[in-house]
Amino acid sequence: MANTQRPLDNISKWVFSSSGIGRDAAYTLISLFLLVYIQFTVTLSVAQFSALSVIIVLCRVWDAVNDPMMGTIIENTKSKYGKFKPWIIIGAFTNSFIIVALFWFRPEGWAFVAFFGVAYLLWGMTFTINDISWWSMIPALTSDAKTRDQLMTLVSFFANAGAFVVAGLVPVFTTGNAVEAYRVTGLLVALGFVLCQCAVLLFVSENRDTAPNKEKMRFSDMFRILSKNKQLLWSVMSVFLLYLLGAIINSLGMTFFYFEFGYDGAAMSTFIIFYAIGSLLGTIVYPFLTRKFNRAQLLRGAIYMMTLGYLIMFLTGYLPFIPHSIWSFSAGGLVIFTAQAVMYLIILVQLTNTIEYEQYLTGNRNEAILFSLRPLTAKASGAVQQGLVSLILIVSGIYSLSNRIATLEQQNVGVNVDISGAANVIIDQATPAMLLMLRAGITLVPMVLAWITYLLIKKKYFINEETYEVILKELKMREDDPHHFDTSAIYKVAGGLKN
């Protein structure tokens, strides 16, 4: 029977958590900058860019379908390294190779669209191999509530660190010399990804006794689990919405700051610094806040703070006391991302706690299948985000302007002259309507999504701190008495709610 309170050794805790630096650096490079790289370095017609956007959407939809399939494969894996580590390493090596290929091979026109379609599909599938196995390993490390909160905080901290190193430096080092700079960046990030994941293989101890023996899992079991475990369903929907609102501001952000403050990357990097400070601050204060407030109270405070931050960003330059400057945008971003980090950790803990809830309901633990739903929602939200962002760029007319800047970048390969003046002449042709569309896209739309997320959790999710303790007590009683199986106590605590 499961050892629900297995201690987590410090080496495993710190090595596993810090391995997120390389993972999230690699993911951020592709998710945040690949479209920007194409938009500002590859000259494509509107038809070719539209086709490429459709390819990205279809690939992400496939990734969403592929995730639970990979979860099923991982769940049924048996090896001397456990069921997670082999796939963590396989995913890291293959994905790193694809990252390098995406920035080093540059065919033209429709040939680029065809190459990109194949490479991007493989990138998504190989990252899925690593992503699901890595995240699924977390419940196998510990199920102690306090230790899990600490682990999730460290995981988020190091993941943010890796993401923000890339997000903060890439705009500065690639603007004006984008083609060559992205090639070097791709190589370095791919190497860091591989090294971090090798550390997991060598130094992290996996608990292989977290659940009793069970039959092999099938892909269809994911739907059976979702039908019985509604708390998992609400958690997955919350993750989808949170990823979607974050992806929108990330995808439109660099283009927006280019067109608001000029083609030098400095404004975006400044904003990213405040993004990083806010995210890291939220991550750092989260464990201290949990000592004073319950998750429901923290969630309510987070949504109010996010609303304030989005309004500051949207109204910057429109009100006399919020001047049009990068510092005004950054102040709003600091408020948003501090609160968003707290909300993200709350939702991750809620999602993780549904592992024990599934075991409480059925007697089985299926970490890989349940955690495959997290990246599934990330990629599903990415598909929605990609379609929306491409539509805004094309309909607003901004893509036609950025395409002209891409021609300048291509002509600058090996020359390394300052093209910012010529690029800014093109940027100055953007109309106020174009800029307003971008601003609404990165502020008002995410704000609405944040409120939908909050209301969904408030109305549907009931595994709070008290109900989780009830679950753990029941699982402990089953350890002592294998014939004990009672699922009624939680509903008394949760006010009669079902699933």
KOLTI-245339 format. One record per residue (C-alpha): x, y, z; residue in one letter. Coordinates in Angstrom, 1 decimal, decimal comma, always signed. Layout:
BEGIN
R/X/Y/Z/A
...
This chain:
BEGIN
R/+0,0/+0,0/+0,0/M
R/+1,1/+3,6/-0,7/A
R/+3,4/+5,3/+1,7/N
R/+1,6/+8,6/+1,7/T
R/+4,1/+10,4/+4,0/Q
R/+7,4/+9,4/+2,5/R
R/+10,2/+11,9/+3,3/P
R/+11,9/+13,8/+0,4/L
R/+15,7/+14,0/+0,7/D
R/+17,4/+17,3/+0,2/N
R/+19,5/+16,3/-2,8/I
R/+16,5/+15,0/-4,7/S
R/+14,4/+18,1/-3,8/K
R/+17,0/+20,6/-4,9/W
R/+18,3/+18,8/-8,0/V
R/+14,8/+18,1/-9,3/F
R/+13,6/+21,6/-8,6/S
R/+16,7/+23,3/-10,2/S
R/+16,4/+21,0/-13,3/S
R/+13,4/+23,2/-14,3/G
R/+15,9/+26,0/-15,2/I
R/+17,0/+24,2/-18,4/G
R/+13,5/+22,9/-19,2/R
R/+11,7/+26,2/-19,0/D
R/+14,5/+28,1/-20,7/A
R/+14,1/+25,8/-23,6/A
R/+10,3/+26,0/-23,6/Y
R/+10,4/+29,8/-23,2/T
R/+12,7/+30,2/-26,2/L
R/+10,2/+28,4/-28,5/I
R/+6,9/+29,4/-27,0/S
R/+7,8/+33,1/-26,5/L
R/+10,2/+33,8/-29,3/F
R/+9,8/+31,4/-32,2/L
R/+6,9/+33,3/-33,7/L
R/+8,7/+36,6/-33,1/V
R/+11,8/+35,1/-34,8/Y
R/+9,7/+34,1/-37,8/I
R/+7,8/+37,4/-37,9/Q
R/+10,9/+39,6/-37,8/F
R/+13,5/+37,4/-39,7/T
R/+11,7/+35,4/-42,3/V
R/+10,0/+37,1/-45,2/T
R/+6,7/+35,4/-45,9/L
R/+3,6/+36,4/-47,7/S
R/+0,3/+36,8/-45,8/V
R/-0,8/+33,4/-47,3/A
R/+2,4/+31,7/-46,2/Q
R/+2,2/+33,2/-42,7/F
R/-1,4/+32,3/-42,4/S
R/-0,6/+28,7/-43,4/A
R/+2,2/+28,6/-40,9/L
R/-0,2/+29,8/-38,2/S
R/-2,7/+27,1/-39,1/V
R/+0,2/+24,6/-38,8/I
R/+1,0/+25,8/-35,3/I
R/-2,6/+25,5/-34,2/V
R/-3,0/+22,0/-35,7/L
R/+0,3/+20,9/-34,1/C
R/-0,8/+22,1/-30,7/R
R/-4,1/+20,4/-31,0/V
R/-2,3/+17,2/-31,8/W
R/+0,0/+17,8/-28,9/D
R/-3,1/+18,1/-26,7/A
R/-4,4/+14,7/-27,9/V
R/-0,9/+13,2/-27,8/N
R/-0,3/+14,2/-24,1/D
R/-2,6/+11,6/-22,5/P
R/-1,3/+9,0/-24,9/M
R/+2,2/+9,7/-23,6/M
R/+0,9/+9,6/-20,1/G
R/-0,5/+6,1/-20,7/T
R/+2,9/+4,9/-22,0/I
R/+4,8/+6,4/-19,0/I
R/+2,3/+4,8/-16,6/E
R/+3,0/+1,4/-18,1/N
R/+6,8/+1,8/-18,2/T
R/+9,0/-0,5/-16,1/K
R/+12,8/-0,1/-16,1/S
R/+15,7/-0,2/-13,6/K
R/+15,6/+3,6/-13,7/Y
R/+11,9/+3,8/-12,9/G
R/+9,0/+4,8/-15,1/K
R/+9,8/+8,5/-15,4/F
R/+13,6/+9,0/-15,8/K
R/+14,0/+7,1/-19,2/P
R/+11,4/+9,4/-20,8/W
R/+12,8/+12,5/-19,2/I
R/+16,2/+11,9/-20,8/I
R/+14,8/+10,7/-24,2/I
R/+12,6/+13,8/-24,4/G
R/+15,4/+16,2/-23,5/A
R/+17,9/+14,9/-26,1/F
R/+15,5/+14,7/-29,0/T
R/+13,8/+18,1/-28,2/N
R/+17,2/+19,8/-27,9/S
R/+18,1/+18,6/-31,4/F
R/+14,9/+20,0/-32,8/I
R/+15,4/+23,4/-31,1/I
R/+18,8/+23,7/-32,9/V
R/+17,3/+22,7/-36,2/A
R/+14,5/+25,3/-35,9/L
R/+17,0/+28,2/-35,8/F
R/+19,7/+26,9/-38,1/W
R/+17,8/+25,7/-41,1/F
R/+16,3/+28,6/-43,1/R
R/+14,7/+27,6/-46,5/P
R/+12,6/+30,2/-48,2/E
R/+8,9/+30,7/-48,9/G
R/+6,7/+27,6/-49,0/W
R/+9,8/+25,4/-48,4/A
R/+10,2/+27,1/-45,0/F
R/+6,5/+26,5/-44,3/V
R/+6,9/+22,8/-45,1/A
R/+10,1/+22,5/-43,0/F
R/+8,6/+24,4/-40,1/F
R/+5,5/+22,1/-40,2/G
R/+7,6/+19,0/-39,7/V
R/+10,0/+20,5/-37,2/A
R/+7,4/+22,1/-35,1/Y
R/+5,3/+18,9/-34,9/L
R/+8,4/+17,0/-33,8/L
R/+9,3/+19,7/-31,3/W
R/+5,9/+19,4/-29,6/G
R/+6,0/+15,6/-29,5/M
R/+9,5/+15,4/-28,1/T
R/+8,8/+18,1/-25,5/F
R/+5,7/+16,2/-24,5/T
R/+7,9/+13,1/-23,7/I
R/+10,0/+15,1/-21,3/N
R/+7,3/+17,4/-19,9/D
R/+4,8/+14,7/-18,9/I
R/+7,4/+12,4/-17,3/S
R/+9,0/+15,3/-15,5/W
R/+5,8/+16,7/-14,0/W
R/+4,4/+13,2/-13,3/S
R/+7,4/+12,5/-11,1/M
R/+6,4/+15,2/-8,5/I
R/+3,7/+13,1/-6,8/P
R/+6,1/+10,2/-6,7/A
R/+8,6/+12,3/-4,7/L
R/+6,3/+13,1/-1,9/T
R/+2,6/+13,4/-0,9/S
R/+3,2/+15,1/+2,4/D
R/+1,2/+18,4/+2,2/A
R/+3,8/+20,7/+3,7/K
R/+6,7/+19,1/+1,7/T
R/+4,7/+19,3/-1,5/R
R/+4,0/+23,0/-1,0/D
R/+7,7/+23,5/-0,5/Q
R/+8,6/+21,4/-3,6/L
R/+6,0/+23,2/-5,8/M
R/+7,4/+26,6/-4,6/T
R/+11,0/+25,6/-5,5/L
R/+9,9/+24,1/-8,8/V
R/+8,1/+27,3/-9,7/S
R/+11,0/+29,4/-8,6/F
R/+13,6/+27,7/-10,7/F
R/+11,3/+27,3/-13,7/A
R/+10,7/+31,1/-13,5/N
R/+14,4/+31,7/-13,2/A
R/+15,2/+29,7/-16,4/G
R/+12,3/+31,3/-18,3/A
R/+13,2/+34,8/-17,3/F
R/+16,9/+34,5/-18,2/V
R/+15,9/+33,7/-21,7/V
R/+13,0/+36,2/-21,8/A
R/+15,1/+39,0/-20,5/G
R/+18,2/+38,6/-22,6/L
R/+16,8/+37,5/-25,9/V
R/+15,2/+40,8/-26,8/P
R/+18,4/+42,8/-26,2/V
R/+20,8/+40,4/-27,9/F
R/+18,7/+39,5/-31,0/T
R/+17,3/+42,8/-32,1/T
R/+19,2/+44,1/-35,1/G
R/+21,2/+40,9/-35,5/N
R/+18,4/+38,4/-35,1/A
R/+19,4/+35,5/-37,4/V
R/+22,8/+34,8/-36,0/E
R/+21,9/+35,7/-32,4/A
R/+19,0/+33,2/-32,4/Y
R/+21,3/+30,4/-33,7/R
R/+23,8/+30,9/-30,8/V
R/+20,9/+31,2/-28,3/T
R/+19,3/+27,9/-29,6/G
R/+22,6/+26,0/-29,2/L
R/+23,2/+27,3/-25,6/L
R/+19,6/+26,7/-24,5/V
R/+19,6/+23,2/-25,9/A
R/+22,8/+22,3/-24,1/L
R/+21,4/+23,6/-20,8/G
R/+18,3/+21,6/-21,2/F
R/+20,2/+18,3/-21,7/V
R/+22,5/+19,0/-18,7/L
R/+19,7/+19,8/-16,3/C
R/+17,7/+16,7/-17,2/Q
R/+20,8/+14,4/-16,9/C
R/+21,1/+15,7/-13,3/A
R/+17,6/+14,3/-12,6/V
R/+18,7/+10,9/-13,9/L
R/+21,8/+10,8/-11,8/L
R/+20,8/+12,5/-8,5/F
R/+17,0/+12,3/-7,9/V
R/+15,6/+9,4/-6,0/S
R/+12,2/+8,3/-7,2/E
R/+9,7/+6,7/-4,8/N
R/+8,5/+3,6/-6,7/R
R/+6,1/+2,5/-4,0/D
R/+3,5/+5,3/-4,1/T
R/+0,7/+3,0/-5,1/A
R/-0,3/-0,7/-5,0/P
R/+0,2/-2,8/-8,1/N
R/-2,4/-2,1/-10,7/K
R/-3,4/-3,2/-14,2/E
R/-1,9/-1,5/-17,2/K
R/-3,5/+1,8/-18,1/M
R/-5,2/+2,5/-21,4/R
R/-5,8/+5,8/-23,2/F
R/-9,5/+5,6/-22,6/S
R/-8,8/+5,4/-18,9/D
R/-8,2/+9,2/-18,9/M
R/-11,8/+9,8/-19,8/F
R/-13,0/+7,4/-17,1/R
R/-10,9/+9,2/-14,5/I
R/-12,2/+12,6/-15,6/L
R/-15,8/+11,3/-15,5/S
R/-15,4/+10,2/-11,9/K
R/-13,0/+12,8/-10,6/N
R/-14,7/+16,1/-11,3/K
R/-12,3/+18,0/-9,1/Q
R/-9,6/+17,0/-11,6/L
R/-11,8/+18,3/-14,4/L
R/-12,2/+21,7/-12,8/W
R/-8,5/+21,9/-12,0/S
R/-7,7/+21,2/-15,6/V
R/-10,0/+23,9/-16,8/M
R/-8,5/+26,4/-14,4/S
R/-5,0/+25,5/-15,7/V
R/-6,2/+26,0/-19,3/F
R/-7,6/+29,5/-18,6/L
R/-4,5/+30,5/-16,6/L
R/-2,1/+29,3/-19,4/Y
R/-4,3/+31,1/-22,0/L
R/-4,2/+34,5/-20,3/L
R/-0,5/+34,2/-19,8/G
R/+0,2/+33,1/-23,4/A
R/-1,7/+36,0/-24,9/I
R/+0,3/+38,7/-23,1/I
R/+3,6/+36,8/-23,8/N
R/+2,9/+36,3/-27,5/S
R/+1,7/+39,9/-28,2/L
R/+4,1/+41,5/-25,8/G
R/+7,3/+41,8/-27,8/M
R/+5,5/+43,1/-30,9/T
R/+3,6/+45,5/-28,8/F
R/+6,7/+47,0/-27,1/F
R/+8,5/+47,2/-30,5/Y
R/+5,6/+49,3/-31,8/F
R/+5,1/+51,4/-28,7/E
R/+8,8/+52,2/-27,8/F
R/+10,9/+51,5/-30,9/G
R/+12,9/+48,7/-32,4/Y
R/+15,7/+48,1/-29,9/D
R/+14,4/+45,5/-27,4/G
R/+15,2/+47,6/-24,4/A
R/+11,6/+48,2/-23,5/A
R/+10,7/+44,5/-23,7/M
R/+13,7/+43,5/-21,5/S
R/+12,7/+46,2/-18,9/T
R/+9,2/+44,8/-18,8/F
R/+10,6/+41,2/-18,5/I
R/+12,7/+42,3/-15,5/I
R/+9,6/+43,4/-13,7/F
R/+7,8/+40,3/-14,9/Y
R/+10,6/+38,2/-13,4/A
R/+10,6/+40,2/-10,1/I
R/+6,8/+39,9/-9,8/G
R/+6,8/+36,2/-10,5/S
R/+9,7/+35,4/-8,2/L
R/+8,2/+37,6/-5,5/L
R/+4,9/+35,8/-5,7/G
R/+6,7/+32,5/-5,6/T
R/+8,8/+33,5/-2,6/I
R/+6,0/+34,9/-0,5/V
R/+3,6/+32,1/-1,3/Y
R/+4,7/+29,7/+1,5/P
R/+4,7/+32,6/+4,0/F
R/+1,2/+33,6/+2,9/L
R/-0,1/+30,0/+3,3/T
R/+0,8/+30,2/+7,0/R
R/-1,5/+33,2/+7,4/K
R/-4,3/+32,6/+4,9/F
R/-6,0/+29,7/+3,3/N
R/-6,0/+29,1/-0,5/R
R/-9,5/+30,6/-0,9/A
R/-8,4/+33,9/+0,7/Q
R/-5,2/+34,0/-1,3/L
R/-7,1/+33,4/-4,5/L
R/-9,5/+36,2/-3,8/R
R/-6,6/+38,6/-3,1/G
R/-4,8/+37,5/-6,2/A
R/-7,7/+38,3/-8,6/I
R/-8,2/+41,8/-7,1/Y
R/-4,4/+42,5/-7,6/M
R/-4,4/+41,2/-11,2/M
R/-7,4/+43,4/-12,1/T
R/-5,7/+46,5/-10,7/L
R/-2,5/+45,6/-12,7/G
R/-4,4/+45,1/-16,0/Y
R/-6,2/+48,4/-15,6/L
R/-3,0/+50,2/-15,0/I
R/-1,5/+48,8/-18,2/M
R/-4,6/+49,4/-20,3/F
R/-5,0/+53,1/-19,1/L
R/-1,3/+54,0/-19,4/T
R/-1,0/+57,2/-21,5/G
R/-4,8/+57,7/-21,4/Y
R/-4,9/+59,2/-17,9/L
R/-2,8/+62,2/-16,9/P
R/-1,6/+60,4/-13,7/F
R/-0,4/+57,3/-15,6/I
R/+2,1/+58,7/-18,1/P
R/+2,9/+56,8/-21,3/H
R/+6,2/+55,2/-20,4/S
R/+7,7/+51,7/-20,0/I
R/+7,8/+52,3/-16,2/W
R/+4,0/+52,6/-16,1/S
R/+3,5/+49,4/-18,1/F
R/+6,1/+47,7/-15,9/S
R/+4,4/+48,9/-12,7/A
R/+1,2/+47,3/-13,9/G
R/+3,0/+44,2/-14,9/G
R/+4,7/+43,9/-11,5/L
R/+1,3/+43,8/-9,8/V
R/-0,1/+41,4/-12,3/I
R/+2,7/+38,8/-12,3/F
R/+3,1/+38,8/-8,5/T
R/-0,5/+37,9/-8,1/A
R/-0,5/+35,5/-11,1/Q
R/+2,4/+33,6/-9,5/A
R/+0,4/+33,1/-6,4/V
R/-2,6/+32,0/-8,4/M
R/-0,5/+29,6/-10,4/Y
R/+0,9/+27,9/-7,3/L
R/-2,6/+27,6/-5,8/I
R/-3,9/+25,9/-9,0/I
R/-0,8/+23,6/-9,2/L
R/-1,3/+22,5/-5,7/V
R/-5,0/+21,9/-6,4/Q
R/-4,2/+19,9/-9,4/L
R/-1,7/+17,8/-7,5/T
R/-4,1/+17,2/-4,7/N
R/-6,5/+15,5/-7,1/T
R/-3,9/+12,6/-7,3/I
R/-4,7/+11,7/-3,7/E
R/-8,4/+12,4/-4,3/Y
R/-8,4/+9,9/-7,2/E
R/-6,7/+7,3/-4,9/Q
R/-9,3/+8,2/-2,2/Y
R/-12,2/+7,5/-4,7/L
R/-10,9/+4,4/-6,5/T
R/-7,9/+3,1/-4,7/G
R/-5,6/+3,8/-7,6/N
R/-2,9/+6,5/-8,3/R
R/-2,3/+7,4/-11,9/N
R/+0,2/+10,3/-11,8/E
R/+1,3/+10,2/-15,4/A
R/-2,2/+10,2/-16,8/I
R/-3,5/+12,9/-14,4/L
R/-0,4/+15,1/-15,0/F
R/-0,5/+14,6/-18,7/S
R/-3,6/+16,8/-18,5/L
R/-1,6/+19,8/-17,4/R
R/+0,6/+20,0/-20,5/P
R/-2,5/+19,0/-22,6/L
R/-4,3/+22,1/-21,3/T
R/-1,1/+24,2/-21,9/A
R/-1,0/+23,2/-25,6/K
R/-4,7/+23,5/-26,1/A
R/-4,6/+27,0/-24,7/S
R/-1,6/+27,6/-27,0/G
R/-3,7/+26,6/-30,0/A
R/-6,4/+29,1/-29,1/V
R/-3,8/+31,8/-28,3/Q
R/-1,9/+31,2/-31,6/Q
R/-5,1/+31,6/-33,7/G
R/-6,0/+34,7/-31,8/L
R/-2,6/+36,4/-32,0/V
R/-2,2/+35,6/-35,8/S
R/-5,6/+37,0/-36,5/L
R/-4,8/+40,2/-34,6/I
R/-1,5/+40,6/-36,4/L
R/-3,0/+40,1/-39,9/I
R/-6,3/+41,9/-39,4/V
R/-4,7/+44,9/-37,7/S
R/-2,1/+45,2/-40,5/G
R/+0,8/+45,0/-38,2/I
R/+2,1/+41,8/-39,8/Y
R/+2,6/+43,6/-43,1/S
R/+4,8/+46,2/-41,2/L
R/+6,8/+43,5/-39,3/S
R/+7,3/+41,6/-42,5/N
R/+9,2/+44,6/-43,9/R
R/+11,4/+44,7/-40,8/I
R/+12,1/+41,0/-41,5/A
R/+13,6/+41,9/-44,9/T
R/+15,9/+44,4/-43,1/L
R/+17,1/+41,6/-40,7/E
R/+17,7/+39,2/-43,6/Q
R/+19,8/+41,8/-45,4/Q
R/+21,8/+42,3/-42,1/N
R/+23,1/+38,8/-41,8/V
R/+26,9/+38,9/-41,7/G
R/+26,9/+42,7/-42,0/V
R/+25,9/+43,7/-38,5/N
R/+25,0/+47,4/-39,1/V
R/+22,5/+49,3/-37,0/D
R/+19,1/+48,9/-38,7/I
R/+17,0/+50,4/-35,8/S
R/+16,5/+53,7/-37,6/G
R/+15,1/+52,1/-40,8/A
R/+13,0/+49,7/-38,7/A
R/+11,5/+52,6/-36,6/N
R/+10,5/+54,4/-39,8/V
R/+8,4/+51,4/-40,6/I
R/+7,1/+51,2/-37,0/I
R/+6,0/+54,8/-37,1/D
R/+3,5/+53,9/-39,8/Q
R/+1,4/+52,0/-37,2/A
R/-1,9/+53,8/-36,5/T
R/-3,4/+54,4/-33,1/P
R/-6,1/+51,8/-33,9/A
R/-3,4/+49,1/-34,4/M
R/-1,8/+49,9/-31,1/L
R/-5,1/+50,0/-29,3/L
R/-5,9/+46,5/-30,6/M
R/-2,6/+45,2/-29,3/L
R/-3,1/+46,8/-25,9/R
R/-6,6/+45,4/-25,5/A
R/-5,3/+42,0/-26,4/G
R/-2,6/+42,0/-23,7/I
R/-4,7/+43,5/-21,0/T
R/-8,5/+43,3/-21,2/L
R/-8,7/+39,8/-22,7/V
R/-6,4/+38,3/-20,0/P
R/-8,3/+40,1/-17,3/M
R/-11,6/+38,6/-18,3/V
R/-10,0/+35,1/-18,4/L
R/-8,6/+35,6/-14,9/A
R/-12,0/+36,4/-13,5/W
R/-13,5/+33,3/-15,2/I
R/-10,7/+31,2/-13,6/T
R/-11,4/+32,6/-10,2/Y
R/-15,2/+32,1/-10,4/L
R/-14,7/+28,5/-11,7/L
R/-12,5/+27,6/-8,7/I
R/-14,7/+29,3/-6,2/K
R/-17,9/+27,6/-7,4/K
R/-16,6/+24,1/-8,3/K
R/-13,4/+23,1/-6,5/Y
R/-13,8/+21,9/-2,9/F
R/-10,5/+20,2/-1,9/I
R/-9,4/+22,8/+0,5/N
R/-6,9/+22,3/+3,3/E
R/-9,4/+20,6/+5,6/E
R/-10,8/+18,2/+3,0/T
R/-7,3/+17,2/+1,9/Y
R/-6,4/+16,2/+5,5/E
R/-9,5/+14,0/+5,5/V
R/-8,2/+12,3/+2,3/I
R/-4,8/+11,7/+3,8/L
R/-6,3/+10,2/+7,0/K
R/-8,4/+7,8/+5,0/E
R/-5,4/+6,7/+3,0/L
R/-3,4/+6,2/+6,2/K
R/-6,2/+4,0/+7,6/M
R/-6,1/+1,9/+4,4/R
R/-2,4/+1,3/+5,0/E
R/-3,1/-0,1/+8,4/D
R/-6,2/-2,0/+7,2/D
R/-6,3/-3,0/+3,5/P
R/-10,0/-3,8/+3,7/H
R/-10,9/-0,3/+5,0/H
R/-12,5/+1,8/+2,3/F
R/-14,7/+4,8/+3,2/D
R/-15,4/+7,7/+0,9/T
R/-18,1/+9,4/+2,8/S
R/-16,2/+11,6/+5,3/A
R/-15,0/+14,1/+2,7/I
R/-18,5/+15,0/+1,6/Y
R/-19,5/+15,9/+5,1/K
R/-16,5/+18,3/+5,3/V
R/-17,1/+19,7/+1,8/A
R/-20,8/+20,5/+2,5/G
R/-22,3/+17,6/+0,6/G
R/-20,7/+18,3/-2,8/L
R/-20,1/+15,4/-5,1/K
R/-16,8/+14,8/-7,0/N
